[in-house]
Each structure stands twice: as structure tokens, then as C-alpha cells.
Amino acid sequence: MVTKRLISYLKPYQKKFWFAFFLLVLSTAAEIAVPVIASHYIDHYLTPRLLDWSSIILFSALFVGLPLLGAICFYYQYLAFQTIAQWVIKNIRVDVFSRVQHLGLSFFDRHADGSLVSRITNDTEAIKELYINVLSSFMQNIVIIIGVYIGMFILEPTLAVVSLILLPAVVLLMHGYRKRSSKVYHVIRSKLSQMNAKLNESIQGMNVIQAMRQEKRLHDAFSKINQDHYIAYMKNIKLFGLLLRPATQLLSVFMTILVLNYFGIMSFSTAIPLGILYGFIDLLGRLFEPINQMMMRLSQFQQAVVSAERVFTLLDQTEYAPAQQGNENPQITQGRIEFKDVTFSYDRKTDVLKNISFVAEPGQMVALVGHTGSGKSSIVNLLMHFYPFQQGSISIDGIPLQSFRNEVLRTKIGLVLQDPFLFVGDITSNIRLHDAEITDEKVKEAAQFVQAHSFIEKLDQKYHEPVGERGATFSSGQRQLISFARTMVHDPKILVLDEATASVDTETEEAIQVALEKMRAGRTTIAIAHRLSTIKEADLILVLHKGEIVEKGTHQTLLEKEGLYHKMYLLQQGMVEIAN
Amino acid sequence: MSVLKDLMWFFKSEKKSYFVGIFILLLIGCLQVILPYAVRIIADGIKAGTLTREVLMMWSVIALGIGITTYFLGYIWRVMLFGAANRLGRLLRNRLYQQFSSMSPQFFHKKRTGDLMAHATNDIRAIEMTAGEGVLTLADSIIKGSVVIIAMVILVDWKLTLVALIPMPFMAYATSKLGTVLHKRFHKAQAAFSDTNDKVQENISGVRVIKAFGQEDAEKKDFDHLLDDVVDKNIAVARVDSMFDPVITMVVGLSYFFTLAYGSYGIINGTLTIGELIQFTMYLGFLIWPLLAFGWLFNIVERGRASYDRVNSLLQTKPDIADQSGARDEVPSGDLVYQIEKYVYPKGNVPVLSHVDFKLKRGETLGIVGKTGSGKSTLLRLLLREFDVAEKEILIGGKSIQSFRLESLRKAIGYVPQDHFLFSTTVAENIAFGKPDATQAEIDRVAKLACIHEDILSFESGYETIVGERGVTLSGGQKQRISIARALLLNPEILILDDSLSAVDAKTEHSILDALRKERAGKTTMISAHRLSAVEQATNIIVLNDGKVIEQGSHRELMEQKGWYRMTYDQQQLESVVMEGGGAIGN
């Protein structure tokens, strides 16, 4: 099944494949022809001393030209197969990456990042080995073996038939090695990965290990796995010694004895042309390297198939991100958001949102308040159409959320995440992302708008200052400002804000506050709010608890209630007093 | 080749294996040349019509004997040589692990985990290759090569040998050259592959941003470009890789041609028989591998050299922090005194701590608060001697902590680090990490103290639940509480909580602190925290700012000072109301 699918990837390259195969056959034929011709030369020209200049030149040309032809053909076919394998792997990688791009967030929630990355990279790399080292190597070696046998048939058909008994012996040997080695290989691999895991863990937790004085105990544990690995590896060396090269070497000695006895015994009754013996011995010498090659590659095959299975499982995932329904292309013009009786569950068992209803009028700010797990983020996730929802309705400007095209939602709803994620590149590329229509001018404008311009100008390379992995060289406040600019460059109608709780330095904090205020102006804003100042300015405050709205109102109405909001307000006053 | 000299200590310690292994290679080489000789005898016998059944039988038996002997010998040298190399790998891995164990945190800050892992895996494998395949190819090409050439000269014809070998050095040269180019290109291909890895990693971690900005298709295009690069670089590798076989084919082909040409000449002149020609051709076949290996050897050794240097420099690194000579064996106890004039990180220039002086009587609790980066963690980690203070000192019971053995000092301290690190084993083993022989009752008790017992019981396999990537994913708060239980089990003289309550809710924090007070009566505790409620009950609280103590006193005193402490306290009270707003309304 898996093999079939792997082969199906070769289809687009059929022509090249068959051409390469043709070259392979040609190169093998050229190589095999040499001993056959040499045998003919010895028996019909050398032994009877029938050498004239024209035949000398002819044979010289053949003995030099044929290997040359073989070498050239071999070079091109080998390169061609490798190239095809590279293309095929690229296609598999593109397929799996594209598939993953379009999966819904619900899929990512359930799968660890690390294993997904490993599927797309390491597992596909293992498949590459399959194409190059297993499939193409097997093909080449089988063609050579067939070629050698054809050569033998040309020289001495009877002996060639007798020589065929070698094949079942080789198959038996291969089978025996594969059966035993696959177990040993499995142990080696698992011990190796255990050892690496232990080592990795020890390096990361070394301060704990040292503080608790467990160095010795953990070293002993490591040594034990190291020892197990050693033992398994020794077993592999022994297996290799018993069943691989030394074994095929022994088979080749058997074959030589067989050939000698065949000709020797025959010579008692008839005259034997020695050229044939020469040719046969030469061909025998060419037979065993391909066999060795194939046996050594067997274990890779099993490993690659396992990897391929994993990749294909990922390729068959259909948990797509929610798609647009209908074919119209409505636009967001006002920015009026309405949630009506929305009930939602990630796992279809426990509801994380229950009967959520509220309206955000154009230009208003709605603040979502509540502790972790109260459902604030889920509201945002639904509004962004990251997840499909089953009950209730969400509409923007009176049009159901599902009817909007993704591009419309992505450009007109600006999401500002709590943890601003920066990509490797520079500042400009982080603001513009991949949108070529955003000019440098626009990038600058956006940065100015969100108060990021002043700190960017102070950088060595200004807007082209490189951004490293996850933007680690920037402070969290600076990262936030850059991510603000990234959102504002699209001039969204609606702003979805996940306010950061992390404390940043005062200067940046001020810039952030000014930026946020400017960003909110004239836009409908849904904010997951942590700061009282943000909450105070909201037109509507939703207090969430366990997925339900438990309190709803404006700053004023909530104050008058003398409930929670009142309490908060008083504390705020107290603080102002102290500060003075 | 110098790496072989550097590995001499190992070869000496494995004298027997290498001696036996190499001796066997010599033996095999000698036995091997007999078979072609047998072929020649029989061939010439056939030609002359003098072959008898007895001669045929005898040589068949001899050949069979050689084959079987060679089979077992081949097995033995593999076990000897590759076994030794395998032992070298085992030894180096153990040494490296040992070395890592004695390194201070600074070392791990400087080096990236990935690099250290690469040294322990790839580099050691390359060294193993040198000690195994490297020694083999060297011995094989020299021993087998010489034996075969000697056999050619003695048993056949020295002139023919000379003629036939003309193209051979070119093969060793070409494979060595190609190997170098291949290695370089392979590196580039690996780098390109690692770029795609980084891309995928970034893409998956940033999936929310990518979706929020609708960048999926653009990302696909980006990935496609990166893959094109990978394909190009790999095809560049393939171009070189594809050269190996053709070069060998050509060189060997020429050799055969020369042999046949000169051999024909000899046969016509009567100086050579056809049997000898066949024998010689077989010898020629034997030479291909040693010569090929000789070219390959340079690459193995070159890689082994670089890897050995890297591993060796790691092994030679001296630990930053070590016992002083004549360090005390006793476990320190008594009052704790900090007298730090100034502490600067190695290679840093801004002091992280300056003028930190305080005294903590045995049994008292110290609270340390302040903004991120104010030096709280450093202050605590100095006590563990993760770093050493040069200017002035820290005393326990009147003795400098540097005068104790590290082992003894650490025995006195229970440490709950900020980045609560758990090991991927069971919950019970994690709690009993510092005391592996703890009974289940002891584990239960500390788990209860740390308010994690109930949580653990709710896991599928309770205390036997595996933690980490392959097991349950714990919340930050749960990890912190397990770390606390882990430290409590040691019942240490001094307990350090380095911002270890940040992820537990206020109520749990309160119960843990309560339990700590009861449990640790008469023992010293140091707590650093962002949330001031964690230190409210401390005997003494110090407020750090930029490494300096800006306020100091009990909670009550600090509240009256109306400084940073008071401001922050009020703000946090407020924020806690906001955060738990839903709950408050519900009540």
C-alpha cells in the first residue's frame, strides 16, 4: 500500500525514469560485454595466435571504449535517479506542508509542534533514503545481477543454469539477515534515542540534578543505556560478520570451486577453451558486490516504510480550517459584531462557551474580563473563524461570519496576540509579512502610527534590522509594538486585542498605551483586557465565568451596581492616593 | 592521520583487539592469494591436458578450507576491530556525560543544548568510525594491498604487475579528491535542509499568526523556494556522488586492458600462460577495494580529526566551580549572612548585585521581591554556588560557603528553581528525585504539603503517571508544586523557592505557605516572588532594584513606608480581583 503510493509519486517523471533505466541497462551491458568479449578474444584470437593489427585495434577500442561508454551511461543514469528522487521528495514535502497549512487550529491543538515538524522534515528525509538507497540501488543491483547471468549464459549456458542455485542461497541469506537484523536494529535505534533523550534531559535539568546531588545516579542510569546500546551494537557487528560480507565471500568461494570442477571434469573428456574459464571467473567477481549492497540496504527499507506511513497519515488529515460557505464576496464596511446564543465546544463534549450573546456597535470597544479558562480566548477564536461552531450565530454587519471570504476576515479583522510572534527576517518583513503590495512607505507609516518608529530608527539598520529566532533580540515591549504595526498596516475595521499581562519597561509601556489608544479609535474592538485602564474605557464589559457571561454593562452601570466593578474602582482610587 | 596518534592511548588499552584484528587481516590477505593460484594451476592443467582428478580434488578441498577459514576469520576481526571502536564510543559517551555533570550552569548557558547533543552523537560516531573503519581501511589497504602486489610480482610477473598498476594510483587520488568535494557539498546540502527545518519549526509555532493574517499560501511559496534550494544543493551532491562509480569503472577498465594487452604479449612470447593471466586478473580484482578504501580513508580520518578535537576540548574544560583544597566535609548549618559588595556575571560588566548585606537567623524566612531582572534569582543562586562571589562572601554558621565541599553545601539546601524542570519519568520518581529511596508514604506526605496530592490522584495512573512529552501534560502550577514537593522531601536546612509559586492560584499559594511554616519551624527558608502575597509572612523582606536593596523590613513595616512595596501590593490586590472577577461575582 505504502510502496504503491510511493511509486505513484514517480509518475510525473516517467519519461526521465525510463530513460535513466535504459541508460542503466546500457551501462550494465557495456560492462558485462567486456569479459564476454575478452573470453572470445582469448579463445579465437590469442590462443590460435590470429592477431593482426586490425584485430588488435578493434579489441583495444572495445576494451577501452566499452568501459568508457559504461561509465558515462552509469553517471547519467545515477544522476537521473538521484534527481528524480529529489524532485519526488520535494513534491511529498510540498504536499504535506500545504496540507498542514490548511488544517484547522483544532488539529494543532491536539498535536505537539515537535512531532509535526519531524513528520514534515525527518520522516520525509527517511523516505528520500528509501528512493535513493533502496529503490534505485535495488534496481541497479538487480540489473547488474541479471546482466552477469546473461553474460554467463552467453559463455556457457549449462554452467550458467547450474550457477542459478546461488540465487536461492542468497535469498535465504538475505531473509535470515533481515529477520534477525531488523530486531537488533530496532533495539539499537531505540537505545540510541533513549540515550539521546536522557542526555538532552540531563543537559537541560543539570542545575536540578546538581542541586539535588543526583549526578552519580543519573550517570549510572545513562551508563546502563549506553551499555545496552553497546551490547545491541555488538550483536549487530556479529550478525553482520556471520551473515553479510564474510558469508557472501564464502558463497563466492563455493562458486569458484563449482566453476573449476565443472571445467576440470569436463576437460577429462573434451578440450576446454580457457577464455570461457577466464570470462566466467571475471563475471563471478562482479556478481557479489551487488548482492552485498542489497543486503546492507534492507534494514533501511523497513525504517523508511514506517516513516512513509507516518507522513501519509498526516497527508490524509482532513481536519481543515473552516471554509467560506456560499460564493458571494461580502465586505466588512461598518464593523458591527453580533454574537447570538453561541454555544461552543472544542471537543464536542464540554462546552467552553454557553449561550453567549452580545453586540458590538461600530467603533465600540467590548472588554472581556474573567480568569483563565473563562472563555475569553474562545470568543476571540470564534470571531476569527479559527474554529467551526455549531450552535448560535455570529454576524458582522448583519452578514453571517461563514459567508465571508477568508482574505476579507484576515485583512479586516486585526488580531493582536498576547505573545507577539516574530518571524526570522527583518523588521520590515515582519510588518509586511508576505504581502508584496505593502510598500516600505506603508510599513513606515504603520510603525509611526503605533509608536514603533522611534525605537526602530535607533537600531543600527533601522527597518532592516535583522530579527532572529522568535525575535529574541528585542524586548517583549518592542516585539509587541512590531506586532501592532503588522496589524495596523492592513488598516482593519475590527480590532481583536489579547492584552499582554507581562510587564514591560516603563518607556515602552507608555508607547504601547498610546499606540493602543490610537489603534482603537474609530474601530470596533474586542479586547481580552487585563489592565483596568483598558476596561474602564470599554463601552461594554463582559464578565465571563466558566463560559458564561455573568455580568454585562458599561463602566457606569457596573459602578452603580456596587459589585465587583465598584470594588475595583475603589482600589484604584487608593492607589492614586499612595502614588501622590 | 594525526588523529590516529591522538587515539593511541585507546589503541594501547585495546592492544589485544587491535593486534589480533590486524594480524587476522594479514592472515586473510595471505590465504586469499592462494585461491587464484589454484585457479591458475587448474587452468594450466586443463590447457596442457595434465589435470588429474586428484589434483582437482586437492585444490578444491584447499579452496574450501580457505573459504571456511576466511569466513570465521572475517567474523573475528570484525568483532575485534569494530568491537573496540564500539567500546571507544561507549567510553567517550560516558566521559562526556560525566563531564557535563561537573559543569556549572554557566557552561550550559554558553553552549547550546543542540550543540552539546551533536558532540555526544555525531562527533562520537565520527570518532568511532576512525577507530573502526579508519583503522580497518588503513590496515586493509596496506596489508592486503601489499600482500596482493607481492603475490603478483612473485607468483606471476613483475613487469605485468607494473603495467597493470599504472592507472591504480589515479583511483586513490580521484576518490580522495571526490570525497573532499562531496563532503563540502554535503555540508551545504545539510545546511539547506536545516533551513527548511527552521522554517517548518517557525511555521508550526507561529500557526496562529499565520492564520490570523491569512499567510498560508505565502508560506507555502516560501517553503517551496527553500525546497528548491535543498533540491539544487542535493543535486550538486549527486553530481559528485555519481562520479565515484564511473571513475572506478574507468580505472579498473584501463587496468584490465593493460593487463590483457601486456598479457597477450607475454602469452605470444611464451613468458606467460593463460592460467597466469586469469590468476593475475583475479588479483587485480582484489586490489580494487584496498585502493578505493585508501581514498576513502582520508575522509574518515579528516572527519574524525575535527570531531575528536571538539570532543576533546569539551572533556578538557575545567569546571568553573570546584571544591577548594581542604574543603569541609560537614553539612553547613546556622545563621545565614550575605555580605556581597558587588557581583558581576563572568564576562559581564554591569554589577547584578551590589551592597547586598543581610543576616538571616536560623529558622527565619526571607522574602525577596523586585522587578524582573532586579537580581532576585542571582542572589539565591549564589548561595547554591552556581556562581562564585569574588567580592566578599556568603556565610553559613559563620563559615564561608566556599569553604565547604560542594556536595555538603548542596546537602544543606533544597532548591525549587524558577523554571520548574521535571524529568520524563513517573510523578513519584520526580518527587523522590533527590531521595530515590523514599517510601510512598513520605512522597504522599510532601505531595500533600505542596497541595499536589489531589491533583496527582486525579491522573490516570496516579503517582505512576509519566510526566512530560510522552506522558501527561502538566500545567505550570502543577509542575511548580511537584518541584516544591521534590525539595520538601529532602527536608533541607535551607529551602529556596525561586519564584516558584507564580503559577499557582492565590488560595493554593496560601495553603502551601501555611504548610511550609508549620513544616519548617526552626529551619531557614528563602522565598523570591513576583506576587507579594508569597512573602507577606516572612520575617524579613528585601526589595531589590537593579541589584540594590531599596527597601527592607517586615510586611507591616514596608506597608507603612509607602514605597515600591506598598504600591505594588495594592496594584496586585486590584489585579487579583480583576483576574478572578467571575468568581467574586459568583460568590
Interface residues (C-beta under 8 A of the other chain):
Chain A: E31 V34 A38 Y41 I42 L46 T47 R49 L51 S60 F63 V64 L66 P67 L68 G70 A71 I72 F74 Y75 Y76 Y78 L79 Q82 T83 Q86 W87 K90 R93 V94 F97 S98 V100 Q101 H102 L105 F108 A112 D113 G114 L116 V117 I120 T121 E125 M195 N196 A197 L199 N200 E201 S202 I203 Q204 G205 M206 N207 V208 I209 Q210 A211 M212 R213 Q214 E215 R217 L218 H219 F222 S223 N226 Q227 H229 Y230 Y233 M234 I237 K238 F240 G241 L242 R245 P246 A247 Q249 L250 V253 F254 T256 I257 L260 N261 F263 G264 I265 S267 F268 I272 L274 G275 L277 Y278 I281 D282 G285 A321 V369 G370 H371 S374 M384 F386 N406 E407 L409 R410 T411 L415 L417 F421 F423 V424 L433 H434 D435 E469 R470 R486 H490 S503 H530 L532 I535 V543 L544 H545 K546 V550 E551 G563 L564 K567 M568 L571 Q572 G574 M575 I578 A579
Chain B: L35 A38 V39 I42 A43 G45 I46 K47 G49 L51 R53 L56 W59 S60 A63 L64 I66 G67 I68 T70 Y71 F72 G74 Y75 I76 R78 V79 F82 G83 N86 R87 G89 R90 R93 N94 Y97 Q98 F100 S101 S102 M103 P105 F108 T113 L116 M117 A120 T121 F193 T196 N197 D198 V200 Q201 E202 N203 I204 S205 G206 V207 R208 V209 I210 K211 A212 F213 G214 Q215 E216 D217 A218 E219 K220 K221 D222 F223 D224 L227 D228 V230 V231 N234 I235 A238 R239 D241 S242 M243 D245 P246 V247 T249 M250 V252 G253 L254 Y256 F257 L260 A261 S264 I267 I268 I274 G275 L277 I278 T281 M282 G285 K371 T372 L384 E386 E407 R410 K411 I413 Y415 P417 F421 F423 S424 F433 G434 P436 E469 R486 L490 K562 R566 M567 D570 Q571 Q573 L574 E575 V577 V578 M579 E580 G581 G582 G583 A584 I585 G586
